[in-house]
Amino acid sequence: MQWEDATPRQPELDATPAPISVESGPASAVGAVSTRTPTAPRRRLWPVLAVVSTIALVITSLSDVGRGATDRLRDSLPDLRIRTALAAPLVQPEPAELSTPEETPSAPVVAPPAEEVDAPGADATPARTPITFNREGHVSVPNGYMVFPPTFQTYDGSYDVLIHFHGNPLVVAESAEVAKLNAVVVMINGAGKGGYEAVYGDRPGVYEELLASIDRGLASRGIPSPHVRRIALASWSAGYGAISTILATRKGNDPLDAIALFDGIHASWEGGNSRSFATNGVVQTTSQLTPQLLEARGKATINKLQMKAFVGAAKEATQGHLYFGIVHTEIDPMAYASCTIATDFILRELGLSRHPLDPIDDAPPWFTLKAMENIYDPDKVHQLIPLTEVHDGDLHVIGYSGATPEHHAAHLFEMSQTLLPEIASRWARAE
């Protein structure tokens, strides 16, 4: 399928509500105090004022009780992570209509002097207008494509970018849109001979060349002075090889802020070179292993050097320096360490342990992408069933059940419901 023939859907975005106009009230409404002594006629009003004050105190007390009930309700809600996993994609509520109180015609309303009252909204940030640019189709980058989901916008040329390795491009692009990720999306699918590791490890500077090409691509579409703000590296399946190599070879002057691995984090067995198996096929039984690999698998010792970059990134995540998310199945490729074994190695290095999850209550919602209709039989798709989790700082790991190709594919199809929303939320909070 040609990319031009299957451009991801671009639904209309809700317009931003107009700002609410607030008028200043009379001086008495903003705390002005009279120093005059009441005259005799005014003294006859004190009993009435006392009754009015009592009613006001009762109303205030009821309001405080209402606030207390709200606080108790808020505190009773489940853990934020579970609420996010169980919720449908967030939709901003429509602003409530405000009723304008009727004016009293007895006296004109006079605004207080500026030096006495701060004008409402004086320090508010004025509404910004996003840059209009050509979003159609795609832009070629080294080994891949760049597209512009309708959720992406920029006001000054700065932008966030999701660079995803391996997997159907239409699924990746639509997943970013569903997750409401405000970022351009770069998809690199298929690295040729030697795998992703060779592309980003055999010649220094390939990753930096990719970043420069993204800037040029945005400029060609009409965005002035494009400059990257934050980078997320994501991958499914074998694409992890690109990320592990980039982490080990990058110059470090890029604003890397997030890493997301979807059922893909592996390493060779110590003493056994499994690179060809990792990129060209899956071993079905141990009888297909070479004697060298069979012996290495028996020792179950993972290649620590290949895991070094991931361990370092995970440590940074626990310290809050970047986001690192891992979701994986129970698939055992035999010729090399599984996602479970590789992830457990990272956790042991950091002194962390998994905790059980409820397979029903903690399961993310199932979302059917439009892009899935033409590439996969919906009857073969498996629901994601969570088993374990680890959360420490900005390191998030969830292990799911399943050991079939269909379970593996589910992690690609459900990106928009697992890790991508967490990155979208992280970046939205930092705006």
N, C-alpha and C positions, 0 to 999 in steps of 0.2 A: 504494500500500500504506500503510495507516494504521500509525502508530508502535506503537500498543497491540497490533496484531495480529502484530507481529514483534519482540518484545523480544529482545535478544541473549541467547545462551545464558549460563547462570550455573552453571558446574560447581562442584562442591564443592571447597573448598580443603583441603589436607592439614593436619591439626592440628599445632600446634607441639609437638615432643617435650618431655616433662617434664624439668625440670632434673635432672642427675645428682647424687646425694647423695655427698659425700666425707667420710669420717671421718678424724680426726686419728690418727696413729700414736703409738707410745711415744716417750719423750724421746730414746732412742738413735737413733731414725730421723730426727731433725731436727737432728742435728749436735751433741748433747751430748757433751762429752769428759770421760773419767774421768782424775783426777789420782793415783789410787792406784797404788802399786808392785805388780806381779804377785807373787803368792806362788809358792812352789816348784811346786805342782801346775799352776799356770797356765803356768809356763815350759815344761812338757812339751808344751803345745799349740802353741807357736810354729811348729814345722815344719808342722803341719797348716794353720795359718793362712796360712803362706807359700804353700803350694800353692793354697789357696782364692783368695788375692790374685792369684796369677799367672793363674788361670782368669778372674777378673774382668777383668784387664787385657786378656786376649785377646778376651773378649766385647765390651768397650768399643771395642777397635780395629776389630772387625768391624762394630760399629754405625756407627762413623765412616766406614768404607768404604761402607756402605749409604747413608749420607747423601750422600756424595760422588757416588755413582751417581745418586741422585735429583736432585741439583743439575744434573748433566750432562744428564740427561734433560729437565729443565725448560728448560734453556738451549737445547736443540735444537729446542724447539717452534717452529712458525711464528709470524709476527707476530700480535699480539693482534687486530688489526682483521680479518685474514683468518680467524683461528680463529672469531671472532664471526660473520662473514658465512657461513661454511660450516657452522656448528653449528646443530642444531635448537634450538627454544626451550629454555632452560635449565630443568632440573628438579633441585631440591635432593635430594642423596642421602640415603637413610635413615641415621640414626646407627648406627654399629657397636655391636654388643652387647658390653658389658664383663663379663668374668668376674671374679667376686669371689674373691680368694685365700682359701684355707682358713685359719681361725684356729688358732693354736697354743694348745692348752689348758693348757700348762705354767705360764703366768703371765698374770694379767689385764693388759689394755691400759689404760694410764693416759694421758689427754690431757695435754699440757704446759700450763703456765700461759699465760694469754692474752698476758702481756707478753713471753714468750719467742718465740712463734710466731704469725704472722699467720694468722688463720682463713681457710681456702680460700673464695674467693667472697665475702669480707666486703665488698669494694668493688664487686661486680657489680651492674648495674642490675636491679632486680626486674622480673619479667615484667609487662607492661602489658596491659590489656584494652581492645580497641577499642570505640568507642562504637557502640551498636546504634541504627540509624535505619531509616526506611522507604526501601527501595531500588527499590520497584516503579515501573514506567512511566517517565515523564519529567517534567521541570519546564520550563515555558516561560520563555525569556529573550528579550530583544529580537532579532527576526529569526531565532530558532532554538530549540534544545532543549538540555537538560542531562540526562545519564544517569549512572548509577553502576555501572561495571563491578565484577564480584566481586573484582577485584584492588585496588579502592580501599578504604582504611580510614583512620580518624583516631582518635587517642587523646585529643586535647585541643581539638579544633575547628579546628586548623590543617590545611591541605590544599594539594595541588598541583592544577593544572588544565591540561588540554590544550584549547585553543580552536582548532577546525579550521574552515577556510573552504572550502566547495565540495566536492561529492562526495556519494555515497550515504551517508546517516546510519548505516545498519546496517553497512556495510563499515567505516566509521570506528570505530564503537563496538566491533565485534568485533576490529578490528586492535589497538586499545589493550589489550584483554583478552589477546590472544595475545602481545603484546609485554611483558606483565606490568607494565604501567604503573600505578603506585599514584597514580591521579589521577582526579578527576571529568572527564568529557568533555563539552564544549560543542560543538555542531555548528551552524554557520550556513551555510545552503545556499540561495542565490538572493537577490540583493540588489535586484532590481527595476531600474527605469529609472536609467540612469547608472552601473550597475555598483557593485562594492564600493568603489571609490574615492570615489564620491559619498556613500555611506552614512557612511563614517568620516572624510570630509574636508570635507563641506559645512557641518557644524555641529559646533563644538567640544564636547568632553565626551562624545560618544557612546560611545567606548571605555570611559571611566570609568563611565558608566552601566551598561554591560554587566557590568563587574566587580562593581558594587554589587548588581546583580540576582542574581549567582551567590551572593553571601553570603546574600541574602534567601531564595533557593531552598533552600540547605542548612539554614538555620534552620527553614524550614517543614517540613522532613523530620525534624526532631528532633535536629539537631546544635547543641549550645549554643555560643554565641559563635564562630561560624565566622570564620576569618580566613585569607586566602590566604598561602601560603608561597612558592611559585614558580609562574611562568606559562610555558607553552610555546605559541607561536603557530605553527600549521601550516596548510598549504594545498595543494590540488591544482589544477592548471590555472589558471583565471581567478581563483581565490581569492587569488593573490599580491597583487592590487590592494588588498585589505583590509589586508594586513600592511605593504605599502610605505607606505600612508597612515597607519596607526597609528604606525609608526616615526617618521614625520615630524611627527605632531601630538600624540602622547601627552605627558602632563604630566611623566612621568618619576618619579612616586612609586609606581609599581607594580613588583613584584619580577619583572620579565621576566628569564628565565634561559635560554630556548631558542627557536630559530626553525628550522623545518623546511619546506623548499619541495620539493614533489613535482611535477616536470615542469611548473613554472610560475614563470617569472621573465622578464619582458619589459619593453620600453620602446619608445616611438615612435622613428621615424627623425627626426633633426634636420631641422626644416623641414616635417614632414608630420604632421598630426594623425590618428593611427590609432586613437583611442579607440573609435569605433563598430565598427571591425573586431575589436578585441580582445574586445568583449563580445557581439557579435551574430552572428559567423560567421567562417569561414575562407576566405581567398582561395585558389582552386585554381590559377590561372595568373597570370602578371604582366600579362596583357591585361586583367584585372579591376581593376587598380590605376588610380587617377586619375593624370593627368599629374604632379600635385604629388607624390603618393606614389612614383610610378615614378622621378622624379628624386631624391627623398630616398633611396630604396633604393639607387640607383646610387652615391650618395656614401658609403653605408654608415657614416654617422656617427650614433651612438646619442645619444639625448637624455640628456645628463649629469645634468640636474636631476632627472629621474625616477629615476635610479639612485643619487642621493646618499645616500638613507637606507640602502639595501642596502650600499653601500660602507662607510658608517660602522659598520654592524652587523658586517660582515665584519672590519673592523679591530679592533673590540672582541673578536671571537672569537679572532683571532690572539694577542691579549694575555691570553686566558684569562678574560675578564669574562663571557662567555656562550657558549652552544653555537649554532653556525650550520651547518646541514646543507643541501646542495643535491644533488638527484639529477635527471637530465634525459635526454631523448632527443635525437635529431638532427633533429626536425621543424622545418621552415622555414615559418612562417606568411606570409612575404613582405610582408604589409602592415605589419609591425612586426618588431622585432628578435627573433630566436629565443632560446630558453633558452641555447643554446651561445654565441651572440654576447653576450648580456647577462652571462652568467657569466664569459666571457673578459674582458669589460670590467672587472669587479670584480678579477679576478686581475691584470690589467695595472696597475691602480691600486695594488695592494699589492705589485707586483713578484714575483708567484708564477707558477709554471709547472706545467703538467699533466705527469703521469708515466704511462706505459702500464700497463695491467693485463692479466692473462691472462683471456681471455673465458670460459674453463672453470674454471680453478682458483680465480679470484677471484669467481665468480658467487655471489650469495646463494641459499640454498635456496628452492625453490618451495613455497609454502604455499597450499592451497586453503581459502578461508574458506567457512563455511556460508552466509553472506550472499550469496556470489557465485552460488549455485545458481539463484536466482530472477531475477537481473538481467542475466546475461551468459552467452553461449554458451562453455562451457569449451574448445571446439575452436578458438576464435578468440583465445584468450589466448596471449600470447607470453612466453617465458622472458626474464628480464632478463639481458642480455649486457653486462658492463662493458667499457669501452674505456680510460678515463683516470681519474686520481684526483689530488686535491690534499689534503694534510693539513698544516695549520700551526696549532699551538696547538689551539683548539677549533673551527676552521674545517674542515669536511669536505665535499669536492665529489667526486662520481662521475658521469662521463658514460657513458651507456649507448647502445647501438646502437638503430636503429629509427626509422622516419619515418612510421608509420601510426597511425590512431586506436587500433588494438589495442595497439601499443607504448605509447601515451599512457595507456590505461586500466590497463595492467599496473602503472604506478607508483602508482595508487590501490589496487589489489588487493594489492600487496606492501609496503605501508607497514610492516606488522608484521615484515618481514624486512630492512628497510634502515635508516631513520633512527629510527623509534620505539624500537627496542631500545637504541640509543645514549643516548637521553634517559632511558629507564627505568633504565639502568645508572648514568648520571650522578647521578640523583636517589637511587638506592639507596645509592651510595657516600657520599653526603652525610648519610645518616641518622645 
